[in-house]
Amino acid sequence: MGKRVTIMLDDNLVKKLREKQAKLIKETAKPVSFSLVVNETLRKSLK
């Protein structure tokens, strides 16, 4: 379980993350949380 954090995201970033989430849902036919998409995106960009 992760730590709960409140952040403000720009509208354009939310849109891109939601699009990524929708793509993952279509590809896997399973639920994909917004938090999972944000965490994966941050992990990839912080390597």
mmCIF file as Biopython writes it, N, C-alpha, C and O atoms, coordinates in Angstrom:
data_model
#
loop_
_atom_site.group_PDB
_atom_site.id
_atom_site.type_symbol
_atom_site.label_atom_id
_atom_site.label_alt_id
_atom_site.label_comp_id
_atom_site.label_asym_id
_atom_site.label_entity_id
_atom_site.label_seq_id
_atom_site.pdbx_PDB_ins_code
_atom_site.Cartn_x
_atom_site.Cartn_y
_atom_site.Cartn_z
_atom_site.occupancy
_atom_site.B_iso_or_equiv
_atom_site.auth_seq_id
_atom_site.auth_asym_id
_atom_site.pdbx_PDB_model_num
ATOM 1   N N  . MET A ? 1  ? 0.845   -1.179 0.000   1.0 0.0 1  A 1 
ATOM 2   C CA . MET A ? 1  ? 0.000   0.000  0.000   1.0 0.0 1  A 1 
ATOM 3   C C  . MET A ? 1  ? 0.885   1.236  0.000   1.0 0.0 1  A 1 
ATOM 4   O O  . MET A ? 1  ? 1.843   1.326  0.768   1.0 0.0 1  A 1 
ATOM 5   N N  . GLY A ? 2  ? 0.563   2.171  -0.853  1.0 0.0 2  A 1 
ATOM 6   C CA . GLY A ? 2  ? 1.353   3.385  -0.962  1.0 0.0 2  A 1 
ATOM 7   C C  . GLY A ? 2  ? 0.880   4.462  -0.004  1.0 0.0 2  A 1 
ATOM 8   O O  . GLY A ? 2  ? -0.069  4.270  0.757   1.0 0.0 2  A 1 
ATOM 9   N N  . LYS A ? 3  ? 1.546   5.572  -0.057  1.0 0.0 3  A 1 
ATOM 10  C CA . LYS A ? 3  ? 1.207   6.721  0.777   1.0 0.0 3  A 1 
ATOM 11  C C  . LYS A ? 3  ? 0.258   7.633  0.009   1.0 0.0 3  A 1 
ATOM 12  O O  . LYS A ? 3  ? 0.457   7.887  -1.179  1.0 0.0 3  A 1 
ATOM 13  N N  . ARG A ? 4  ? -0.765  8.118  0.685   1.0 0.0 4  A 1 
ATOM 14  C CA . ARG A ? 4  ? -1.726  9.028  0.057   1.0 0.0 4  A 1 
ATOM 15  C C  . ARG A ? 4  ? -1.117  10.425 -0.025  1.0 0.0 4  A 1 
ATOM 16  O O  . ARG A ? 4  ? -0.652  10.973 0.974   1.0 0.0 4  A 1 
ATOM 17  N N  . VAL A ? 5  ? -1.128  10.990 -1.235  1.0 0.0 5  A 1 
ATOM 18  C CA . VAL A ? 5  ? -0.563  12.316 -1.477  1.0 0.0 5  A 1 
ATOM 19  C C  . VAL A ? 5  ? -1.533  13.093 -2.358  1.0 0.0 5  A 1 
ATOM 20  O O  . VAL A ? 5  ? -2.081  12.548 -3.316  1.0 0.0 5  A 1 
ATOM 21  N N  . THR A ? 6  ? -1.742  14.355 -2.035  1.0 0.0 6  A 1 
ATOM 22  C CA . THR A ? 6  ? -2.600  15.210 -2.851  1.0 0.0 6  A 1 
ATOM 23  C C  . THR A ? 6  ? -1.713  16.133 -3.677  1.0 0.0 6  A 1 
ATOM 24  O O  . THR A ? 6  ? -0.853  16.830 -3.138  1.0 0.0 6  A 1 
ATOM 25  N N  . ILE A ? 7  ? -1.930  16.132 -5.001  1.0 0.0 7  A 1 
ATOM 26  C CA . ILE A ? 7  ? -1.167  17.011 -5.892  1.0 0.0 7  A 1 
ATOM 27  C C  . ILE A ? 7  ? -2.116  17.682 -6.873  1.0 0.0 7  A 1 
ATOM 28  O O  . ILE A ? 7  ? -3.236  17.218 -7.083  1.0 0.0 7  A 1 
ATOM 29  N N  . MET A ? 8  ? -1.666  18.764 -7.462  1.0 0.0 8  A 1 
ATOM 30  C CA . MET A ? 8  ? -2.427  19.455 -8.503  1.0 0.0 8  A 1 
ATOM 31  C C  . MET A ? 8  ? -1.760  19.158 -9.840  1.0 0.0 8  A 1 
ATOM 32  O O  . MET A ? 8  ? -0.560  19.381 -10.005 1.0 0.0 8  A 1 
ATOM 33  N N  . LEU A ? 9  ? -2.542  18.653 -10.797 1.0 0.0 9  A 1 
ATOM 34  C CA . LEU A ? 9  ? -2.030  18.350 -12.129 1.0 0.0 9  A 1 
ATOM 35  C C  . LEU A ? 9  ? -2.662  19.296 -13.141 1.0 0.0 9  A 1 
ATOM 36  O O  . LEU A ? 9  ? -3.840  19.637 -13.035 1.0 0.0 9  A 1 
ATOM 37  N N  . ASP A ? 10 ? -1.874  19.715 -14.117 1.0 0.0 10 A 1 
ATOM 38  C CA . ASP A ? 10 ? -2.412  20.527 -15.202 1.0 0.0 10 A 1 
ATOM 39  C C  . ASP A ? 10 ? -3.411  19.700 -15.998 1.0 0.0 10 A 1 
ATOM 40  O O  . ASP A ? 10 ? -3.280  18.481 -16.109 1.0 0.0 10 A 1 
ATOM 41  N N  . ASP A ? 11 ? -4.410  20.380 -16.547 1.0 0.0 11 A 1 
ATOM 42  C CA . ASP A ? 11 ? -5.464  19.697 -17.303 1.0 0.0 11 A 1 
ATOM 43  C C  . ASP A ? 11 ? -4.911  18.860 -18.450 1.0 0.0 11 A 1 
ATOM 44  O O  . ASP A ? 11 ? -5.401  17.761 -18.708 1.0 0.0 11 A 1 
ATOM 45  N N  . ASN A ? 12 ? -3.888  19.374 -19.142 1.0 0.0 12 A 1 
ATOM 46  C CA . ASN A ? 12 ? -3.338  18.629 -20.275 1.0 0.0 12 A 1 
ATOM 47  C C  . ASN A ? 12 ? -2.654  17.338 -19.822 1.0 0.0 12 A 1 
ATOM 48  O O  . ASN A ? 12 ? -2.670  16.344 -20.548 1.0 0.0 12 A 1 
ATOM 49  N N  . LEU A ? 13 ? -2.054  17.344 -18.629 1.0 0.0 13 A 1 
ATOM 50  C CA . LEU A ? 13 ? -1.431  16.128 -18.099 1.0 0.0 13 A 1 
ATOM 51  C C  . LEU A ? 13 ? -2.483  15.101 -17.700 1.0 0.0 13 A 1 
ATOM 52  O O  . LEU A ? 13 ? -2.316  13.905 -17.942 1.0 0.0 13 A 1 
ATOM 53  N N  . VAL A ? 14 ? -3.557  15.567 -17.092 1.0 0.0 14 A 1 
ATOM 54  C CA . VAL A ? 14 ? -4.644  14.660 -16.709 1.0 0.0 14 A 1 
ATOM 55  C C  . VAL A ? 14 ? -5.223  14.004 -17.955 1.0 0.0 14 A 1 
ATOM 56  O O  . VAL A ? 14 ? -5.507  12.807 -17.959 1.0 0.0 14 A 1 
ATOM 57  N N  . LYS A ? 15 ? -5.397  14.789 -19.006 1.0 0.0 15 A 1 
ATOM 58  C CA . LYS A ? 15 ? -5.945  14.249 -20.254 1.0 0.0 15 A 1 
ATOM 59  C C  . LYS A ? 15 ? -5.044  13.149 -20.813 1.0 0.0 15 A 1 
ATOM 60  O O  . LYS A ? 15 ? -5.528  12.086 -21.202 1.0 0.0 15 A 1 
ATOM 61  N N  . LYS A ? 16 ? -3.737  13.400 -20.852 1.0 0.0 16 A 1 
ATOM 62  C CA . LYS A ? 16 ? -2.793  12.405 -21.374 1.0 0.0 16 A 1 
ATOM 63  C C  . LYS A ? 16 ? -2.778  11.150 -20.510 1.0 0.0 16 A 1 
ATOM 64  O O  . LYS A ? 16 ? -2.735  10.035 -21.031 1.0 0.0 16 A 1 
ATOM 65  N N  . LEU A ? 17 ? -2.815  11.326 -19.195 1.0 0.0 17 A 1 
ATOM 66  C CA . LEU A ? 17 ? -2.824  10.175 -18.292 1.0 0.0 17 A 1 
ATOM 67  C C  . LEU A ? 17 ? -4.114  9.371  -18.437 1.0 0.0 17 A 1 
ATOM 68  O O  . LEU A ? 17 ? -4.081  8.141  -18.410 1.0 0.0 17 A 1 
ATOM 69  N N  . ARG A ? 18 ? -5.243  10.050 -18.589 1.0 0.0 18 A 1 
ATOM 70  C CA . ARG A ? 18 ? -6.528  9.358  -18.784 1.0 0.0 18 A 1 
ATOM 71  C C  . ARG A ? 18 ? -6.537  8.596  -20.108 1.0 0.0 18 A 1 
ATOM 72  O O  . ARG A ? 18 ? -7.084  7.496  -20.192 1.0 0.0 18 A 1 
ATOM 73  N N  . GLU A ? 19 ? -5.931  9.184  -21.144 1.0 0.0 19 A 1 
ATOM 74  C CA . GLU A ? 19 ? -5.838  8.489  -22.435 1.0 0.0 19 A 1 
ATOM 75  C C  . GLU A ? 19 ? -4.986  7.231  -22.302 1.0 0.0 19 A 1 
ATOM 76  O O  . GLU A ? 19 ? -5.321  6.183  -22.856 1.0 0.0 19 A 1 
ATOM 77  N N  . LYS A ? 20 ? -3.888  7.341  -21.568 1.0 0.0 20 A 1 
ATOM 78  C CA . LYS A ? 20 ? -3.027  6.187  -21.321 1.0 0.0 20 A 1 
ATOM 79  C C  . LYS A ? 20 ? -3.793  5.118  -20.535 1.0 0.0 20 A 1 
ATOM 80  O O  . LYS A ? 20 ? -3.677  3.927  -20.823 1.0 0.0 20 A 1 
ATOM 81  N N  . GLN A ? 21 ? -4.564  5.544  -19.556 1.0 0.0 21 A 1 
ATOM 82  C CA . GLN A ? 21 ? -5.376  4.629  -18.755 1.0 0.0 21 A 1 
ATOM 83  C C  . GLN A ? 21 ? -6.394  3.909  -19.641 1.0 0.0 21 A 1 
ATOM 84  O O  . GLN A ? 21 ? -6.556  2.693  -19.538 1.0 0.0 21 A 1 
ATOM 85  N N  . ALA A ? 22 ? -7.073  4.649  -20.503 1.0 0.0 22 A 1 
ATOM 86  C CA . ALA A ? 22 ? -8.069  4.048  -21.394 1.0 0.0 22 A 1 
ATOM 87  C C  . ALA A ? 22 ? -7.428  3.022  -22.321 1.0 0.0 22 A 1 
ATOM 88  O O  . ALA A ? 22 ? -8.000  1.960  -22.568 1.0 0.0 22 A 1 
ATOM 89  N N  . LYS A ? 23 ? -6.249  3.337  -22.830 1.0 0.0 23 A 1 
ATOM 90  C CA . LYS A ? 23 ? -5.532  2.408  -23.709 1.0 0.0 23 A 1 
ATOM 91  C C  . LYS A ? 23 ? -5.195  1.114  -22.972 1.0 0.0 23 A 1 
ATOM 92  O O  . LYS A ? 23 ? -5.377  0.025  -23.515 1.0 0.0 23 A 1 
ATOM 93  N N  . LEU A ? 24 ? -4.707  1.229  -21.743 1.0 0.0 24 A 1 
ATOM 94  C CA . LEU A ? 24 ? -4.377  0.043  -20.951 1.0 0.0 24 A 1 
ATOM 95  C C  . LEU A ? 24 ? -5.618  -0.792 -20.649 1.0 0.0 24 A 1 
ATOM 96  O O  . LEU A ? 24 ? -5.560  -2.022 -20.672 1.0 0.0 24 A 1 
ATOM 97  N N  . ILE A ? 25 ? -6.726  -0.136 -20.369 1.0 0.0 25 A 1 
ATOM 98  C CA . ILE A ? 25 ? -7.976  -0.856 -20.093 1.0 0.0 25 A 1 
ATOM 99  C C  . ILE A ? 25 ? -8.415  -1.628 -21.326 1.0 0.0 25 A 1 
ATOM 100 O O  . ILE A ? 25 ? -8.834  -2.781 -21.219 1.0 0.0 25 A 1 
ATOM 101 N N  . LYS A ? 26 ? -8.323  -1.003 -22.498 1.0 0.0 26 A 1 
ATOM 102 C CA . LYS A ? 26 ? -8.707  -1.684 -23.745 1.0 0.0 26 A 1 
ATOM 103 C C  . LYS A ? 26 ? -7.792  -2.860 -24.038 1.0 0.0 26 A 1 
ATOM 104 O O  . LYS A ? 26 ? -8.254  -3.921 -24.458 1.0 0.0 26 A 1 
ATOM 105 N N  . GLU A ? 27 ? -6.489  -2.675 -23.817 1.0 0.0 27 A 1 
ATOM 106 C CA . GLU A ? 27 ? -5.513  -3.728 -24.121 1.0 0.0 27 A 1 
ATOM 107 C C  . GLU A ? 27 ? -5.636  -4.927 -23.188 1.0 0.0 27 A 1 
ATOM 108 O O  . GLU A ? 27 ? -5.469  -6.069 -23.615 1.0 0.0 27 A 1 
ATOM 109 N N  . THR A ? 28 ? -5.926  -4.671 -21.928 1.0 0.0 28 A 1 
ATOM 110 C CA . THR A ? 28 ? -5.954  -5.756 -20.948 1.0 0.0 28 A 1 
ATOM 111 C C  . THR A ? 28 ? -7.359  -6.254 -20.633 1.0 0.0 28 A 1 
ATOM 112 O O  . THR A ? 28 ? -7.519  -7.336 -20.068 1.0 0.0 28 A 1 
ATOM 113 N N  . ALA A ? 29 ? -8.375  -5.479 -20.992 1.0 0.0 29 A 1 
ATOM 114 C CA . ALA A ? 29 ? -9.774  -5.794 -20.669 1.0 0.0 29 A 1 
ATOM 115 C C  . ALA A ? 29 ? -9.965  -5.964 -19.158 1.0 0.0 29 A 1 
ATOM 116 O O  . ALA A ? 29 ? -10.821 -6.727 -18.710 1.0 0.0 29 A 1 
ATOM 117 N N  . LYS A ? 30 ? -9.155  -5.242 -18.385 1.0 0.0 30 A 1 
ATOM 118 C CA . LYS A ? 30 ? -9.242  -5.273 -16.923 1.0 0.0 30 A 1 
ATOM 119 C C  . LYS A ? 30 ? -9.246  -3.840 -16.403 1.0 0.0 30 A 1 
ATOM 120 O O  . LYS A ? 30 ? -8.810  -2.924 -17.100 1.0 0.0 30 A 1 
ATOM 121 N N  . PRO A ? 31 ? -9.734  -3.644 -15.188 1.0 0.0 31 A 1 
ATOM 122 C CA . PRO A ? 31 ? -9.688  -2.294 -14.611 1.0 0.0 31 A 1 
ATOM 123 C C  . PRO A ? 31 ? -8.246  -1.838 -14.373 1.0 0.0 31 A 1 
ATOM 124 O O  . PRO A ? 31 ? -7.400  -2.619 -13.938 1.0 0.0 31 A 1 
ATOM 125 N N  . VAL A ? 32 ? -7.982  -0.577 -14.663 1.0 0.0 32 A 1 
ATOM 126 C CA . VAL A ? 32 ? -6.660  0.016  -14.425 1.0 0.0 32 A 1 
ATOM 127 C C  . VAL A ? 32 ? -6.899  1.336  -13.697 1.0 0.0 32 A 1 
ATOM 128 O O  . VAL A ? 32 ? -7.556  2.230  -14.230 1.0 0.0 32 A 1 
ATOM 129 N N  . SER A ? 33 ? -6.371  1.458  -12.490 1.0 0.0 33 A 1 
ATOM 130 C CA . SER A ? 33 ? -6.605  2.667  -11.700 1.0 0.0 33 A 1 
ATOM 131 C C  . SER A ? 33 ? -5.767  3.839  -12.218 1.0 0.0 33 A 1 
ATOM 132 O O  . SER A ? 33 ? -4.700  3.660  -12.806 1.0 0.0 33 A 1 
ATOM 133 N N  . PHE A ? 34 ? -6.285  5.031  -11.979 1.0 0.0 34 A 1 
ATOM 134 C CA . PHE A ? 34 ? -5.563  6.243  -12.344 1.0 0.0 34 A 1 
ATOM 135 C C  . PHE A ? 34 ? -4.245  6.309  -11.571 1.0 0.0 34 A 1 
ATOM 136 O O  . PHE A ? 34 ? -3.225  6.729  -12.118 1.0 0.0 34 A 1 
ATOM 137 N N  . SER A ? 35 ? -4.264  5.896  -10.310 1.0 0.0 35 A 1 
ATOM 138 C CA . SER A ? 35 ? -3.046  5.889  -9.488  1.0 0.0 35 A 1 
ATOM 139 C C  . SER A ? 35 ? -1.975  4.993  -10.088 1.0 0.0 35 A 1 
ATOM 140 O O  . SER A ? 35 ? -0.796  5.346  -10.088 1.0 0.0 35 A 1 
ATOM 141 N N  . LEU A ? 36 ? -2.373  3.846  -10.595 1.0 0.0 36 A 1 
ATOM 142 C CA . LEU A ? 36 ? -1.421  2.931  -11.220 1.0 0.0 36 A 1 
ATOM 143 C C  . LEU A ? 36 ? -0.757  3.595  -12.424 1.0 0.0 36 A 1 
ATOM 144 O O  . LEU A ? 36 ? 0.456   3.488  -12.603 1.0 0.0 36 A 1 
ATOM 145 N N  . VAL A ? 37 ? -1.540  4.272  -13.238 1.0 0.0 37 A 1 
ATOM 146 C CA . VAL A ? 37 ? -1.011  4.947  -14.425 1.0 0.0 37 A 1 
ATOM 147 C C  . VAL A ? 37 ? -0.039  6.053  -14.013 1.0 0.0 37 A 1 
ATOM 148 O O  . VAL A ? 37 ? 1.030   6.192  -14.607 1.0 0.0 37 A 1 
ATOM 149 N N  . VAL A ? 38 ? -0.403  6.832  -13.010 1.0 0.0 38 A 1 
ATOM 150 C CA . VAL A ? 38 ? 0.476   7.908  -12.536 1.0 0.0 38 A 1 
ATOM 151 C C  . VAL A ? 38 ? 1.777   7.323  -11.992 1.0 0.0 38 A 1 
ATOM 152 O O  . VAL A ? 38 ? 2.858   7.813  -12.320 1.0 0.0 38 A 1 
ATOM 153 N N  . ASN A ? 39 ? 1.684   6.281  -11.165 1.0 0.0 39 A 1 
ATOM 154 C CA . ASN A ? 39 ? 2.884   5.659  -10.592 1.0 0.0 39 A 1 
ATOM 155 C C  . ASN A ? 39 ? 3.797   5.078  -11.663 1.0 0.0 39 A 1 
ATOM 156 O O  . ASN A ? 39 ? 5.011   5.274  -11.606 1.0 0.0 39 A 1 
ATOM 157 N N  . GLU A ? 40 ? 3.240   4.371  -12.633 1.0 0.0 40 A 1 
ATOM 158 C CA . GLU A ? 40 ? 4.059   3.789  -13.703 1.0 0.0 40 A 1 
ATOM 159 C C  . GLU A ? 40 ? 4.737   4.878  -14.524 1.0 0.0 40 A 1 
ATOM 160 O O  . GLU A ? 40 ? 5.908   4.754  -14.883 1.0 0.0 40 A 1 
ATOM 161 N N  . THR A ? 41 ? 4.006   5.936  -14.817 1.0 0.0 41 A 1 
ATOM 162 C CA . THR A ? 41 ? 4.558   7.039  -15.602 1.0 0.0 41 A 1 
ATOM 163 C C  . THR A ? 41 ? 5.698   7.721  -14.849 1.0 0.0 41 A 1 
ATOM 164 O O  . THR A ? 41 ? 6.733   8.033  -15.438 1.0 0.0 41 A 1 
ATOM 165 N N  . LEU A ? 42 ? 5.515   7.952  -13.562 1.0 0.0 42 A 1 
ATOM 166 C CA . LEU A ? 42 ? 6.576   8.568  -12.754 1.0 0.0 42 A 1 
ATOM 167 C C  . LEU A ? 42 ? 7.796   7.658  -12.651 1.0 0.0 42 A 1 
ATOM 168 O O  . LEU A ? 42 ? 8.930   8.127  -12.743 1.0 0.0 42 A 1 
ATOM 169 N N  . ARG A ? 43 ? 7.570   6.368  -12.460 1.0 0.0 43 A 1 
ATOM 170 C CA . ARG A ? 43 ? 8.702   5.427  -12.371 1.0 0.0 43 A 1 
ATOM 171 C C  . ARG A ? 43 ? 9.542   5.455  -13.647 1.0 0.0 43 A 1 
ATOM 172 O O  . ARG A ? 43 ? 10.771  5.493  -13.592 1.0 0.0 43 A 1 
ATOM 173 N N  . LYS A ? 44 ? 8.865   5.435  -14.794 1.0 0.0 44 A 1 
ATOM 174 C CA . LYS A ? 44 ? 9.582   5.438  -16.075 1.0 0.0 44 A 1 
ATOM 175 C C  . LYS A ? 44 ? 10.358  6.735  -16.276 1.0 0.0 44 A 1 
ATOM 176 O O  . LYS A ? 44 ? 11.483  6.718  -16.775 1.0 0.0 44 A 1 
ATOM 177 N N  . SER A ? 45 ? 9.762   7.852  -15.890 1.0 0.0 45 A 1 
ATOM 178 C CA . SER A ? 45 ? 10.416  9.138  -16.141 1.0 0.0 45 A 1 
ATOM 179 C C  . SER A ? 45 ? 11.520  9.446  -15.126 1.0 0.0 45 A 1 
ATOM 180 O O  . SER A ? 45 ? 12.385  10.279 -15.399 1.0 0.0 45 A 1 
ATOM 181 N N  . LEU A ? 46 ? 11.508  8.796  -13.971 1.0 0.0 46 A 1 
ATOM 182 C CA . LEU A ? 46 ? 12.512  9.076  -12.939 1.0 0.0 46 A 1 
ATOM 183 C C  . LEU A ? 46 ? 13.688  8.111  -12.950 1.0 0.0 46 A 1 
ATOM 184 O O  . LEU A ? 46 ? 14.571  8.212  -12.098 1.0 0.0 46 A 1 
ATOM 185 N N  . LYS A ? 47 ? 13.719  7.184  -13.893 1.0 0.0 47 A 1 
ATOM 186 C CA . LYS A ? 47 ? 14.844  6.240  -13.987 1.0 0.0 47 A 1 
ATOM 187 C C  . LYS A ? 47 ? 16.114  6.936  -14.394 1.0 0.0 47 A 1 
ATOM 188 O O  . LYS A ? 47 ? 17.157  6.293  -14.522 1.0 0.0 47 A 1 
#
